[in-house]
Amino acid sequence: MKSRKRKAIFAGSFDPITNGHLDIICRASKLFDELQIGVLYNPNKKGLFNFDERVELIKSCTKHLKNIKIVSIFGFSSLFI
């Protein structure tokens, strides 16, 4: 019997990504085969960093973790598809 890949998603605005976020990401990456980091995009919200900057910050902070995938989430309806 083939074992299934264990996947998880950690979604947030990450504006900005914090040490608390990174702690959760690092611990979760050890528990799952793939950890998707869902970056929320809300054009109606003025944040500290724009969407692309937030994605780049997350990539930079997690480059040492090989089982991380960064995904875009456009509005809350994407979470329920």
CNS distance restraints for C-alpha pairs under 8 A (distance, minus, plus):
assign (resid   5 and name CA) (resid  32 and name CA) 7.92 0.50 0.50
assign (resid   5 and name CA) (resid  33 and name CA) 5.94 0.50 0.50
assign (resid   5 and name CA) (resid  34 and name CA) 7.56 0.50 0.50
assign (resid   6 and name CA) (resid  32 and name CA) 5.12 0.50 0.50
assign (resid   6 and name CA) (resid  33 and name CA) 5.12 0.50 0.50
assign (resid   6 and name CA) (resid  34 and name CA) 6.55 0.50 0.50
assign (resid   7 and name CA) (resid  32 and name CA) 5.62 0.50 0.50
assign (resid   7 and name CA) (resid  33 and name CA) 5.90 0.50 0.50
assign (resid   7 and name CA) (resid  34 and name CA) 4.80 0.50 0.50
assign (resid   7 and name CA) (resid  35 and name CA) 5.83 0.50 0.50
assign (resid   7 and name CA) (resid  36 and name CA) 7.58 0.50 0.50
assign (resid   8 and name CA) (resid  32 and name CA) 6.64 0.50 0.50
assign (resid   8 and name CA) (resid  34 and name CA) 6.52 0.50 0.50
assign (resid   8 and name CA) (resid  35 and name CA) 5.00 0.50 0.50
assign (resid   8 and name CA) (resid  36 and name CA) 6.14 0.50 0.50
assign (resid   9 and name CA) (resid  35 and name CA) 5.70 0.50 0.50
assign (resid   9 and name CA) (resid  36 and name CA) 4.56 0.50 0.50
assign (resid   9 and name CA) (resid  37 and name CA) 5.73 0.50 0.50
assign (resid   9 and name CA) (resid  38 and name CA) 6.55 0.50 0.50
assign (resid  10 and name CA) (resid  25 and name CA) 7.73 0.50 0.50
assign (resid  10 and name CA) (resid  35 and name CA) 7.35 0.50 0.50
assign (resid  10 and name CA) (resid  36 and name CA) 6.27 0.50 0.50
assign (resid  10 and name CA) (resid  37 and name CA) 4.95 0.50 0.50
assign (resid  10 and name CA) (resid  38 and name CA) 5.89 0.50 0.50
assign (resid  11 and name CA) (resid  37 and name CA) 5.77 0.50 0.50
assign (resid  11 and name CA) (resid  38 and name CA) 4.22 0.50 0.50
assign (resid  11 and name CA) (resid  39 and name CA) 5.94 0.50 0.50
assign (resid  11 and name CA) (resid  40 and name CA) 6.95 0.50 0.50
assign (resid  12 and name CA) (resid  37 and name CA) 7.98 0.50 0.50
assign (resid  12 and name CA) (resid  38 and name CA) 6.33 0.50 0.50
assign (resid  12 and name CA) (resid  39 and name CA) 5.56 0.50 0.50
assign (resid  12 and name CA) (resid  40 and name CA) 5.68 0.50 0.50
assign (resid  13 and name CA) (resid  39 and name CA) 5.53 0.50 0.50
assign (resid  13 and name CA) (resid  40 and name CA) 4.83 0.50 0.50
assign (resid  13 and name CA) (resid  41 and name CA) 7.12 0.50 0.50
assign (resid  14 and name CA) (resid  18 and name CA) 7.46 0.50 0.50
assign (resid  14 and name CA) (resid  21 and name CA) 7.84 0.50 0.50
assign (resid  14 and name CA) (resid  39 and name CA) 6.86 0.50 0.50
assign (resid  14 and name CA) (resid  40 and name CA) 7.98 0.50 0.50
assign (resid  14 and name CA) (resid  54 and name CA) 6.69 0.50 0.50
assign (resid  15 and name CA) (resid  47 and name CA) 6.52 0.50 0.50
assign (resid  15 and name CA) (resid  48 and name CA) 6.22 0.50 0.50
assign (resid  15 and name CA) (resid  49 and name CA) 6.20 0.50 0.50
assign (resid  15 and name CA) (resid  54 and name CA) 6.56 0.50 0.50
assign (resid  16 and name CA) (resid  48 and name CA) 7.07 0.50 0.50
assign (resid  16 and name CA) (resid  49 and name CA) 6.92 0.50 0.50
assign (resid  16 and name CA) (resid  54 and name CA) 6.71 0.50 0.50
assign (resid  17 and name CA) (resid  21 and name CA) 6.13 0.50 0.50
assign (resid  17 and name CA) (resid  22 and name CA) 7.35 0.50 0.50
assign (resid  17 and name CA) (resid  54 and name CA) 7.46 0.50 0.50
assign (resid  17 and name CA) (resid  57 and name CA) 7.39 0.50 0.50
assign (resid  17 and name CA) (resid  58 and name CA) 6.83 0.50 0.50
assign (resid  18 and name CA) (resid  22 and name CA) 6.33 0.50 0.50
assign (resid  19 and name CA) (resid  23 and name CA) 6.05 0.50 0.50
assign (resid  20 and name CA) (resid  24 and name CA) 6.40 0.50 0.50
assign (resid  21 and name CA) (resid  25 and name CA) 6.16 0.50 0.50
assign (resid  22 and name CA) (resid  26 and name CA) 6.00 0.50 0.50
assign (resid  22 and name CA) (resid  61 and name CA) 7.74 0.50 0.50
assign (resid  22 and name CA) (resid  62 and name CA) 7.89 0.50 0.50
assign (resid  23 and name CA) (resid  27 and name CA) 6.18 0.50 0.50
assign (resid  24 and name CA) (resid  28 and name CA) 5.91 0.50 0.50
assign (resid  25 and name CA) (resid  29 and name CA) 5.97 0.50 0.50
assign (resid  25 and name CA) (resid  35 and name CA) 7.90 0.50 0.50
assign (resid  26 and name CA) (resid  30 and name CA) 6.79 0.50 0.50
assign (resid  26 and name CA) (resid  65 and name CA) 7.65 0.50 0.50
assign (resid  27 and name CA) (resid  31 and name CA) 6.87 0.50 0.50
assign (resid  28 and name CA) (resid  32 and name CA) 6.30 0.50 0.50
assign (resid  28 and name CA) (resid  35 and name CA) 7.10 0.50 0.50
assign (resid  29 and name CA) (resid  33 and name CA) 7.19 0.50 0.50
assign (resid  29 and name CA) (resid  34 and name CA) 6.99 0.50 0.50
assign (resid  29 and name CA) (resid  35 and name CA) 5.89 0.50 0.50
assign (resid  29 and name CA) (resid  65 and name CA) 7.36 0.50 0.50
assign (resid  29 and name CA) (resid  67 and name CA) 6.66 0.50 0.50
assign (resid  29 and name CA) (resid  68 and name CA) 7.19 0.50 0.50
assign (resid  33 and name CA) (resid  67 and name CA) 6.43 0.50 0.50
assign (resid  34 and name CA) (resid  67 and name CA) 4.97 0.50 0.50
assign (resid  34 and name CA) (resid  68 and name CA) 6.06 0.50 0.50
assign (resid  34 and name CA) (resid  69 and name CA) 7.26 0.50 0.50
assign (resid  35 and name CA) (resid  67 and name CA) 6.19 0.50 0.50
assign (resid  35 and name CA) (resid  68 and name CA) 5.00 0.50 0.50
assign (resid  35 and name CA) (resid  69 and name CA) 6.20 0.50 0.50
assign (resid  36 and name CA) (resid  68 and name CA) 5.84 0.50 0.50
assign (resid  36 and name CA) (resid  69 and name CA) 4.64 0.50 0.50
assign (resid  36 and name CA) (resid  70 and name CA) 5.57 0.50 0.50
assign (resid  36 and name CA) (resid  71 and name CA) 6.51 0.50 0.50
assign (resid  37 and name CA) (resid  68 and name CA) 7.16 0.50 0.50
assign (resid  37 and name CA) (resid  69 and name CA) 6.14 0.50 0.50
assign (resid  37 and name CA) (resid  70 and name CA) 4.73 0.50 0.50
assign (resid  37 and name CA) (resid  71 and name CA) 5.96 0.50 0.50
assign (resid  38 and name CA) (resid  70 and name CA) 6.08 0.50 0.50
assign (resid  38 and name CA) (resid  71 and name CA) 4.83 0.50 0.50
assign (resid  38 and name CA) (resid  72 and name CA) 5.60 0.50 0.50
assign (resid  38 and name CA) (resid  73 and name CA) 5.90 0.50 0.50
assign (resid  39 and name CA) (resid  54 and name CA) 7.97 0.50 0.50
assign (resid  39 and name CA) (resid  55 and name CA) 7.15 0.50 0.50
assign (resid  39 and name CA) (resid  70 and name CA) 7.24 0.50 0.50
assign (resid  39 and name CA) (resid  71 and name CA) 6.21 0.50 0.50
assign (resid  39 and name CA) (resid  72 and name CA) 5.07 0.50 0.50
assign (resid  39 and name CA) (resid  73 and name CA) 5.69 0.50 0.50
assign (resid  40 and name CA) (resid  72 and name CA) 6.26 0.50 0.50
assign (resid  40 and name CA) (resid  73 and name CA) 4.70 0.50 0.50
assign (resid  40 and name CA) (resid  74 and name CA) 5.95 0.50 0.50
assign (resid  40 and name CA) (resid  75 and name CA) 6.68 0.50 0.50
assign (resid  41 and name CA) (resid  51 and name CA) 6.45 0.50 0.50
assign (resid  41 and name CA) (resid  72 and name CA) 7.08 0.50 0.50
assign (resid  41 and name CA) (resid  73 and name CA) 5.97 0.50 0.50
assign (resid  41 and name CA) (resid  74 and name CA) 4.92 0.50 0.50
assign (resid  41 and name CA) (resid  75 and name CA) 6.26 0.50 0.50
assign (resid  42 and name CA) (resid  74 and name CA) 6.63 0.50 0.50
assign (resid  42 and name CA) (resid  75 and name CA) 6.06 0.50 0.50
assign (resid  49 and name CA) (resid  53 and name CA) 5.86 0.50 0.50
assign (resid  49 and name CA) (resid  54 and name CA) 6.08 0.50 0.50
assign (resid  50 and name CA) (resid  54 and name CA) 6.33 0.50 0.50
assign (resid  51 and name CA) (resid  55 and name CA) 6.35 0.50 0.50
assign (resid  52 and name CA) (resid  56 and name CA) 6.22 0.50 0.50
assign (resid  53 and name CA) (resid  57 and name CA) 6.14 0.50 0.50
assign (resid  54 and name CA) (resid  58 and name CA) 6.25 0.50 0.50
assign (resid  55 and name CA) (resid  59 and name CA) 6.19 0.50 0.50
assign (resid  55 and name CA) (resid  70 and name CA) 7.55 0.50 0.50
assign (resid  56 and name CA) (resid  60 and name CA) 6.06 0.50 0.50
assign (resid  57 and name CA) (resid  61 and name CA) 6.14 0.50 0.50
assign (resid  58 and name CA) (resid  62 and name CA) 6.04 0.50 0.50
assign (resid  59 and name CA) (resid  63 and name CA) 5.75 0.50 0.50
assign (resid  59 and name CA) (resid  70 and name CA) 7.71 0.50 0.50
assign (resid  62 and name CA) (resid  68 and name CA) 7.47 0.50 0.50
assign (resid  73 and name CA) (resid  78 and name CA) 5.99 0.50 0.50
assign (resid  73 and name CA) (resid  79 and name CA) 7.27 0.50 0.50
assign (resid  74 and name CA) (resid  78 and name CA) 6.22 0.50 0.50
assign (resid  75 and name CA) (resid  79 and name CA) 7.98 0.50 0.50
assign (resid  76 and name CA) (resid  80 and name CA) 7.58 0.50 0.50
assign (resid  77 and name CA) (resid  81 and name CA) 7.01 0.50 0.50
